[in-house]
Amino acid sequence: MPLINYIEFDGKEYSVNVAEGVSLMQGALDNMIDGIVAECGGCCVCCTCHCMIDPAWSEAAGIAAADESELLEMLDVREENSRLSCQVKVTSAMEGMIVRLPESQY
């Protein structure tokens, strides 16, 4: 299981193992990490699992599909590396990945 590093907006860091094939959102929920609300449960309809993938890990995370990109456009604070964590599935290539969580979800 790859180690994923979630960092809250205030700098608090969580390093947790997340099973391959599980979304970054589910990995955060399973480990009771604040900052990912996930109101829709991972159905890609609400944007409450917004995160920012550290630029060094953008290739491993892949690019957002059209429906995800449309939702991300609705965010007040979208960064170039913004993703919906429900849409990023963990792979072995993500060992050590850094995922930042926005202040807006607290």
CNS distance restraints for C-alpha pairs under 8 A (distance, minus, plus):
assign (resid   1 and name CA) (resid  17 and name CA) 5.45 0.50 0.50
assign (resid   1 and name CA) (resid  18 and name CA) 5.41 0.50 0.50
assign (resid   1 and name CA) (resid  19 and name CA) 4.71 0.50 0.50
assign (resid   1 and name CA) (resid  20 and name CA) 6.19 0.50 0.50
assign (resid   1 and name CA) (resid  92 and name CA) 7.30 0.50 0.50
assign (resid   2 and name CA) (resid  17 and name CA) 5.42 0.50 0.50
assign (resid   2 and name CA) (resid  18 and name CA) 5.72 0.50 0.50
assign (resid   2 and name CA) (resid  19 and name CA) 6.68 0.50 0.50
assign (resid   2 and name CA) (resid  20 and name CA) 7.13 0.50 0.50
assign (resid   2 and name CA) (resid  90 and name CA) 7.63 0.50 0.50
assign (resid   2 and name CA) (resid  91 and name CA) 7.28 0.50 0.50
assign (resid   2 and name CA) (resid  92 and name CA) 5.82 0.50 0.50
assign (resid   2 and name CA) (resid  93 and name CA) 7.96 0.50 0.50
assign (resid   2 and name CA) (resid  94 and name CA) 6.30 0.50 0.50
assign (resid   2 and name CA) (resid  95 and name CA) 4.44 0.50 0.50
assign (resid   2 and name CA) (resid  96 and name CA) 6.98 0.50 0.50
assign (resid   3 and name CA) (resid  15 and name CA) 6.39 0.50 0.50
assign (resid   3 and name CA) (resid  16 and name CA) 5.41 0.50 0.50
assign (resid   3 and name CA) (resid  17 and name CA) 4.36 0.50 0.50
assign (resid   3 and name CA) (resid  18 and name CA) 6.38 0.50 0.50
assign (resid   3 and name CA) (resid  94 and name CA) 7.60 0.50 0.50
assign (resid   3 and name CA) (resid  95 and name CA) 5.13 0.50 0.50
assign (resid   3 and name CA) (resid  96 and name CA) 5.21 0.50 0.50
assign (resid   3 and name CA) (resid  97 and name CA) 7.17 0.50 0.50
assign (resid   4 and name CA) (resid  15 and name CA) 5.66 0.50 0.50
assign (resid   4 and name CA) (resid  16 and name CA) 5.49 0.50 0.50
assign (resid   4 and name CA) (resid  17 and name CA) 6.10 0.50 0.50
assign (resid   4 and name CA) (resid  18 and name CA) 6.73 0.50 0.50
assign (resid   4 and name CA) (resid  94 and name CA) 7.25 0.50 0.50
assign (resid   4 and name CA) (resid  95 and name CA) 6.46 0.50 0.50
assign (resid   4 and name CA) (resid  96 and name CA) 5.32 0.50 0.50
assign (resid   4 and name CA) (resid  97 and name CA) 5.08 0.50 0.50
assign (resid   4 and name CA) (resid  98 and name CA) 6.34 0.50 0.50
assign (resid   4 and name CA) (resid  99 and name CA) 7.45 0.50 0.50
assign (resid   5 and name CA) (resid  13 and name CA) 6.76 0.50 0.50
assign (resid   5 and name CA) (resid  14 and name CA) 5.63 0.50 0.50
assign (resid   5 and name CA) (resid  15 and name CA) 4.41 0.50 0.50
assign (resid   5 and name CA) (resid  16 and name CA) 6.55 0.50 0.50
assign (resid   5 and name CA) (resid  96 and name CA) 6.41 0.50 0.50
assign (resid   5 and name CA) (resid  97 and name CA) 5.89 0.50 0.50
assign (resid   5 and name CA) (resid  98 and name CA) 4.75 0.50 0.50
assign (resid   5 and name CA) (resid  99 and name CA) 6.01 0.50 0.50
assign (resid   6 and name CA) (resid  13 and name CA) 5.72 0.50 0.50
assign (resid   6 and name CA) (resid  14 and name CA) 5.15 0.50 0.50
assign (resid   6 and name CA) (resid  15 and name CA) 6.38 0.50 0.50
assign (resid   6 and name CA) (resid  28 and name CA) 7.80 0.50 0.50
assign (resid   6 and name CA) (resid  33 and name CA) 8.00 0.50 0.50
assign (resid   6 and name CA) (resid  98 and name CA) 6.01 0.50 0.50
assign (resid   6 and name CA) (resid  99 and name CA) 4.76 0.50 0.50
assign (resid   6 and name CA) (resid 100 and name CA) 5.79 0.50 0.50
assign (resid   6 and name CA) (resid 101 and name CA) 7.13 0.50 0.50
assign (resid   7 and name CA) (resid  11 and name CA) 5.82 0.50 0.50
assign (resid   7 and name CA) (resid  12 and name CA) 5.68 0.50 0.50
assign (resid   7 and name CA) (resid  13 and name CA) 4.42 0.50 0.50
assign (resid   7 and name CA) (resid  14 and name CA) 6.38 0.50 0.50
assign (resid   7 and name CA) (resid  98 and name CA) 7.31 0.50 0.50
assign (resid   7 and name CA) (resid  99 and name CA) 6.14 0.50 0.50
assign (resid   7 and name CA) (resid 100 and name CA) 4.73 0.50 0.50
assign (resid   7 and name CA) (resid 101 and name CA) 6.03 0.50 0.50
assign (resid   8 and name CA) (resid  12 and name CA) 5.26 0.50 0.50
assign (resid   8 and name CA) (resid  13 and name CA) 6.36 0.50 0.50
assign (resid   8 and name CA) (resid  34 and name CA) 7.66 0.50 0.50
assign (resid   8 and name CA) (resid  35 and name CA) 6.68 0.50 0.50
assign (resid   8 and name CA) (resid 100 and name CA) 6.02 0.50 0.50
assign (resid   8 and name CA) (resid 101 and name CA) 4.89 0.50 0.50
assign (resid   8 and name CA) (resid 102 and name CA) 6.89 0.50 0.50
assign (resid   8 and name CA) (resid 103 and name CA) 7.55 0.50 0.50
assign (resid   9 and name CA) (resid 100 and name CA) 7.01 0.50 0.50
assign (resid   9 and name CA) (resid 101 and name CA) 5.76 0.50 0.50
assign (resid   9 and name CA) (resid 102 and name CA) 5.52 0.50 0.50
assign (resid   9 and name CA) (resid 103 and name CA) 5.29 0.50 0.50
assign (resid  10 and name CA) (resid 103 and name CA) 7.94 0.50 0.50
assign (resid  14 and name CA) (resid  33 and name CA) 7.45 0.50 0.50
assign (resid  16 and name CA) (resid  27 and name CA) 7.94 0.50 0.50
assign (resid  16 and name CA) (resid  31 and name CA) 7.34 0.50 0.50
assign (resid  17 and name CA) (resid  27 and name CA) 7.90 0.50 0.50
assign (resid  18 and name CA) (resid  22 and name CA) 6.94 0.50 0.50
assign (resid  18 and name CA) (resid  24 and name CA) 7.81 0.50 0.50
assign (resid  18 and name CA) (resid  27 and name CA) 5.45 0.50 0.50
assign (resid  18 and name CA) (resid  90 and name CA) 7.15 0.50 0.50
assign (resid  19 and name CA) (resid  27 and name CA) 7.82 0.50 0.50
assign (resid  19 and name CA) (resid  90 and name CA) 6.91 0.50 0.50
assign (resid  20 and name CA) (resid  89 and name CA) 7.23 0.50 0.50
assign (resid  20 and name CA) (resid  90 and name CA) 4.84 0.50 0.50
assign (resid  20 and name CA) (resid  91 and name CA) 4.93 0.50 0.50
assign (resid  20 and name CA) (resid  92 and name CA) 6.57 0.50 0.50
assign (resid  21 and name CA) (resid  89 and name CA) 5.26 0.50 0.50
assign (resid  21 and name CA) (resid  90 and name CA) 5.24 0.50 0.50
assign (resid  21 and name CA) (resid  91 and name CA) 6.39 0.50 0.50
assign (resid  22 and name CA) (resid  26 and name CA) 6.42 0.50 0.50
assign (resid  22 and name CA) (resid  27 and name CA) 6.73 0.50 0.50
assign (resid  22 and name CA) (resid  89 and name CA) 5.38 0.50 0.50
assign (resid  22 and name CA) (resid  90 and name CA) 5.63 0.50 0.50
assign (resid  23 and name CA) (resid  27 and name CA) 6.25 0.50 0.50
assign (resid  23 and name CA) (resid  85 and name CA) 6.51 0.50 0.50
assign (resid  23 and name CA) (resid  86 and name CA) 5.37 0.50 0.50
assign (resid  23 and name CA) (resid  87 and name CA) 6.47 0.50 0.50
assign (resid  23 and name CA) (resid  88 and name CA) 5.35 0.50 0.50
assign (resid  23 and name CA) (resid  89 and name CA) 4.21 0.50 0.50
assign (resid  23 and name CA) (resid  90 and name CA) 5.85 0.50 0.50
assign (resid  24 and name CA) (resid  28 and name CA) 6.29 0.50 0.50
assign (resid  24 and name CA) (resid  85 and name CA) 4.99 0.50 0.50
assign (resid  24 and name CA) (resid  86 and name CA) 6.18 0.50 0.50
assign (resid  24 and name CA) (resid  87 and name CA) 7.76 0.50 0.50
assign (resid  24 and name CA) (resid  88 and name CA) 5.86 0.50 0.50
assign (resid  24 and name CA) (resid  89 and name CA) 6.26 0.50 0.50
assign (resid  24 and name CA) (resid  90 and name CA) 6.47 0.50 0.50
assign (resid  25 and name CA) (resid  29 and name CA) 6.28 0.50 0.50
assign (resid  25 and name CA) (resid  36 and name CA) 6.77 0.50 0.50
assign (resid  25 and name CA) (resid  38 and name CA) 7.28 0.50 0.50
assign (resid  25 and name CA) (resid  42 and name CA) 7.33 0.50 0.50
assign (resid  25 and name CA) (resid  49 and name CA) 6.40 0.50 0.50
assign (resid  25 and name CA) (resid  85 and name CA) 4.69 0.50 0.50
assign (resid  25 and name CA) (resid  86 and name CA) 4.84 0.50 0.50
assign (resid  25 and name CA) (resid  88 and name CA) 7.93 0.50 0.50
assign (resid  26 and name CA) (resid  30 and name CA) 5.88 0.50 0.50
assign (resid  26 and name CA) (resid  86 and name CA) 7.12 0.50 0.50
assign (resid  27 and name CA) (resid  31 and name CA) 6.34 0.50 0.50
assign (resid  28 and name CA) (resid  32 and name CA) 6.12 0.50 0.50
assign (resid  28 and name CA) (resid  33 and name CA) 5.08 0.50 0.50
assign (resid  28 and name CA) (resid  34 and name CA) 7.76 0.50 0.50
assign (resid  28 and name CA) (resid  36 and name CA) 6.96 0.50 0.50
assign (resid  29 and name CA) (resid  33 and name CA) 6.04 0.50 0.50
assign (resid  29 and name CA) (resid  36 and name CA) 7.25 0.50 0.50
assign (resid  34 and name CA) (resid 106 and name CA) 7.24 0.50 0.50
assign (resid  35 and name CA) (resid  49 and name CA) 7.77 0.50 0.50
assign (resid  35 and name CA) (resid 101 and name CA) 5.84 0.50 0.50
assign (resid  35 and name CA) (resid 102 and name CA) 6.97 0.50 0.50
assign (resid  35 and name CA) (resid 103 and name CA) 7.47 0.50 0.50
assign (resid  35 and name CA) (resid 105 and name CA) 5.23 0.50 0.50
assign (resid  35 and name CA) (resid 106 and name CA) 5.50 0.50 0.50
assign (resid  36 and name CA) (resid  48 and name CA) 6.40 0.50 0.50
assign (resid  36 and name CA) (resid  49 and name CA) 4.76 0.50 0.50
assign (resid  36 and name CA) (resid  50 and name CA) 7.11 0.50 0.50
assign (resid  36 and name CA) (resid 101 and name CA) 7.35 0.50 0.50
assign (resid  36 and name CA) (resid 105 and name CA) 6.53 0.50 0.50
assign (resid  37 and name CA) (resid  48 and name CA) 5.32 0.50 0.50
assign (resid  37 and name CA) (resid  49 and name CA) 5.83 0.50 0.50
assign (resid  37 and name CA) (resid 105 and name CA) 6.63 0.50 0.50
assign (resid  38 and name CA) (resid  42 and name CA) 6.31 0.50 0.50
assign (resid  38 and name CA) (resid  46 and name CA) 7.68 0.50 0.50
assign (resid  38 and name CA) (resid  47 and name CA) 7.71 0.50 0.50
assign (resid  38 and name CA) (resid  48 and name CA) 5.09 0.50 0.50
assign (resid  38 and name CA) (resid  49 and name CA) 5.06 0.50 0.50
assign (resid  39 and name CA) (resid  46 and name CA) 6.72 0.50 0.50
assign (resid  39 and name CA) (resid  48 and name CA) 6.19 0.50 0.50
assign (resid  40 and name CA) (resid  44 and name CA) 7.22 0.50 0.50
assign (resid  40 and name CA) (resid  45 and name CA) 6.49 0.50 0.50
assign (resid  40 and name CA) (resid  46 and name CA) 6.02 0.50 0.50
assign (resid  40 and name CA) (resid  48 and name CA) 7.95 0.50 0.50
assign (resid  42 and name CA) (resid  86 and name CA) 4.88 0.50 0.50
assign (resid  42 and name CA) (resid  87 and name CA) 7.59 0.50 0.50
assign (resid  43 and name CA) (resid  86 and name CA) 7.40 0.50 0.50
assign (resid  44 and name CA) (resid  67 and name CA) 7.87 0.50 0.50
assign (resid  44 and name CA) (resid  68 and name CA) 6.72 0.50 0.50
assign (resid  44 and name CA) (resid  84 and name CA) 7.48 0.50 0.50
assign (resid  44 and name CA) (resid  86 and name CA) 6.73 0.50 0.50
assign (resid  44 and name CA) (resid  87 and name CA) 7.15 0.50 0.50
assign (resid  45 and name CA) (resid  71 and name CA) 7.23 0.50 0.50
assign (resid  46 and name CA) (resid  71 and name CA) 7.56 0.50 0.50
assign (resid  47 and name CA) (resid  71 and name CA) 6.53 0.50 0.50
assign (resid  47 and name CA) (resid  72 and name CA) 6.93 0.50 0.50
assign (resid  47 and name CA) (resid  75 and name CA) 7.60 0.50 0.50
assign (resid  47 and name CA) (resid  84 and name CA) 6.42 0.50 0.50
assign (resid  48 and name CA) (resid  84 and name CA) 7.94 0.50 0.50
assign (resid  48 and name CA) (resid 105 and name CA) 6.71 0.50 0.50
assign (resid  49 and name CA) (resid  84 and name CA) 5.48 0.50 0.50
assign (resid  49 and name CA) (resid  85 and name CA) 5.45 0.50 0.50
assign (resid  49 and name CA) (resid  86 and name CA) 6.61 0.50 0.50
assign (resid  49 and name CA) (resid 105 and name CA) 7.97 0.50 0.50
assign (resid  50 and name CA) (resid  82 and name CA) 6.84 0.50 0.50
assign (resid  50 and name CA) (resid  83 and name CA) 5.85 0.50 0.50
assign (resid  50 and name CA) (resid  84 and name CA) 4.59 0.50 0.50
assign (resid  50 and name CA) (resid  85 and name CA) 6.03 0.50 0.50
assign (resid  50 and name CA) (resid 101 and name CA) 7.13 0.50 0.50
assign (resid  50 and name CA) (resid 102 and name CA) 7.21 0.50 0.50
assign (resid  51 and name CA) (resid  82 and name CA) 5.69 0.50 0.50
assign (resid  51 and name CA) (resid  83 and name CA) 5.50 0.50 0.50
assign (resid  51 and name CA) (resid  84 and name CA) 6.06 0.50 0.50
assign (resid  51 and name CA) (resid  85 and name CA) 6.06 0.50 0.50
assign (resid  51 and name CA) (resid  99 and name CA) 6.51 0.50 0.50
assign (resid  51 and name CA) (resid 100 and name CA) 5.71 0.50 0.50
assign (resid  51 and name CA) (resid 101 and name CA) 4.92 0.50 0.50
assign (resid  51 and name CA) (resid 102 and name CA) 6.37 0.50 0.50
assign (resid  52 and name CA) (resid  79 and name CA) 7.21 0.50 0.50
assign (resid  52 and name CA) (resid  81 and name CA) 5.27 0.50 0.50
assign (resid  52 and name CA) (resid  82 and name CA) 4.36 0.50 0.50
assign (resid  52 and name CA) (resid  83 and name CA) 5.98 0.50 0.50
assign (resid  52 and name CA) (resid  99 and name CA) 5.78 0.50 0.50
assign (resid  52 and name CA) (resid 100 and name CA) 5.00 0.50 0.50
assign (resid  52 and name CA) (resid 101 and name CA) 6.42 0.50 0.50
assign (resid  52 and name CA) (resid 102 and name CA) 7.65 0.50 0.50
assign (resid  53 and name CA) (resid  57 and name CA) 6.41 0.50 0.50
assign (resid  53 and name CA) (resid  58 and name CA) 6.21 0.50 0.50
assign (resid  53 and name CA) (resid  61 and name CA) 7.59 0.50 0.50
assign (resid  53 and name CA) (resid  81 and name CA) 5.52 0.50 0.50
assign (resid  53 and name CA) (resid  82 and name CA) 6.45 0.50 0.50
assign (resid  53 and name CA) (resid  83 and name CA) 7.00 0.50 0.50
assign (resid  53 and name CA) (resid  97 and name CA) 7.94 0.50 0.50
assign (resid  53 and name CA) (resid  98 and name CA) 6.34 0.50 0.50
assign (resid  53 and name CA) (resid  99 and name CA) 4.81 0.50 0.50
assign (resid  53 and name CA) (resid 100 and name CA) 6.33 0.50 0.50
assign (resid  54 and name CA) (resid  58 and name CA) 6.66 0.50 0.50
assign (resid  54 and name CA) (resid  81 and name CA) 7.06 0.50 0.50
assign (resid  54 and name CA) (resid  97 and name CA) 7.41 0.50 0.50
assign (resid  54 and name CA) (resid  98 and name CA) 5.39 0.50 0.50
assign (resid  54 and name CA) (resid  99 and name CA) 5.99 0.50 0.50
assign (resid  54 and name CA) (resid 100 and name CA) 7.10 0.50 0.50
assign (resid  55 and name CA) (resid  81 and name CA) 6.56 0.50 0.50
assign (resid  57 and name CA) (resid  61 and name CA) 6.33 0.50 0.50
assign (resid  57 and name CA) (resid  94 and name CA) 7.34 0.50 0.50
assign (resid  57 and name CA) (resid  97 and name CA) 6.13 0.50 0.50
assign (resid  57 and name CA) (resid  98 and name CA) 7.28 0.50 0.50
assign (resid  58 and name CA) (resid  62 and name CA) 6.17 0.50 0.50
assign (resid  58 and name CA) (resid  63 and name CA) 7.73 0.50 0.50
assign (resid  58 and name CA) (resid  81 and name CA) 7.13 0.50 0.50
assign (resid  59 and name CA) (resid  63 and name CA) 7.70 0.50 0.50
assign (resid  60 and name CA) (resid  93 and name CA) 6.23 0.50 0.50
assign (resid  60 and name CA) (resid  94 and name CA) 6.17 0.50 0.50
assign (resid  61 and name CA) (resid  88 and name CA) 6.17 0.50 0.50
assign (resid  61 and name CA) (resid  89 and name CA) 7.72 0.50 0.50
assign (resid  61 and name CA) (resid  94 and name CA) 7.66 0.50 0.50
assign (resid  62 and name CA) (resid  88 and name CA) 7.84 0.50 0.50
assign (resid  64 and name CA) (resid  68 and name CA) 5.77 0.50 0.50
assign (resid  64 and name CA) (resid  69 and name CA) 5.83 0.50 0.50
assign (resid  64 and name CA) (resid  83 and name CA) 6.86 0.50 0.50
assign (resid  64 and name CA) (resid  87 and name CA) 7.84 0.50 0.50
assign (resid  65 and name CA) (resid  69 and name CA) 6.16 0.50 0.50
assign (resid  66 and name CA) (resid  70 and name CA) 6.21 0.50 0.50
assign (resid  67 and name CA) (resid  71 and name CA) 6.49 0.50 0.50
assign (resid  68 and name CA) (resid  72 and name CA) 6.20 0.50 0.50
assign (resid  68 and name CA) (resid  83 and name CA) 7.69 0.50 0.50
assign (resid  68 and name CA) (resid  84 and name CA) 6.95 0.50 0.50
assign (resid  68 and name CA) (resid  87 and name CA) 7.69 0.50 0.50
assign (resid  69 and name CA) (resid  73 and name CA) 6.32 0.50 0.50
assign (resid  70 and name CA) (resid  74 and name CA) 7.19 0.50 0.50
assign (resid  71 and name CA) (resid  75 and name CA) 7.43 0.50 0.50
assign (resid  72 and name CA) (resid  78 and name CA) 6.78 0.50 0.50
assign (resid  72 and name CA) (resid  82 and name CA) 7.42 0.50 0.50
assign (resid  72 and name CA) (resid  83 and name CA) 7.21 0.50 0.50
assign (resid  72 and name CA) (resid  84 and name CA) 7.56 0.50 0.50
assign (resid  73 and name CA) (resid  78 and name CA) 7.26 0.50 0.50
assign (resid  78 and name CA) (resid  82 and name CA) 5.99 0.50 0.50
assign (resid  83 and name CA) (resid  87 and name CA) 7.59 0.50 0.50
assign (resid  83 and name CA) (resid  88 and name CA) 7.73 0.50 0.50
assign (resid  84 and name CA) (resid  88 and name CA) 7.12 0.50 0.50
assign (resid  90 and name CA) (resid  94 and name CA) 6.49 0.50 0.50
assign (resid  91 and name CA) (resid  95 and name CA) 7.89 0.50 0.50
assign (resid 101 and name CA) (resid 105 and name CA) 7.83 0.50 0.50
assign (resid 102 and name CA) (resid 106 and name CA) 7.95 0.50 0.50
